Amino acid sequence: MTSQVKTRAGTLKSAMTRAAFVRGFREARKGLPMDYGAFTGDGETNARWQYERGRQFGFVYQGELKQGPRVRWQAVQAMEGAVLCQWIR
C-alpha cells in the first residue's frame, strides 16, 4: 500500500517542469504504453503522480510543452483548463 505523501502548495507551471511530468507527456505523445514500473522506489510517489499527470496532459494537449528549457505559456493555460474541467486531477 502506498502511503500518503506530504503535500505543499505549488504552481502548475512548476509541476510541469518536473522530469517525471515531461517524460509522461512525451511518452503519451509518442503513443507509448504507460510504464507501470516507472518511479516505483521508496520516496518516488510524487514522481509517479507527476508521470501520470504528464501522460494525461499528453492526451489532451497537442501543442509543444516547452520552448527550450521553459514551459510554454500556452501549455500552462491548457493545463489550467484541463484541471478546471477535471480532465486532469
Buried (B, 14 or more C-beta within 10 A) or exposed (E): EEEEEEEEEEEBBEBBBBEBBBBBBBBBBEEEEEEEEBBEEEEBBBBBBBBBBBBBBBEBBEEEBEEEEEBBEEBBEBBEEBBEEEBBE
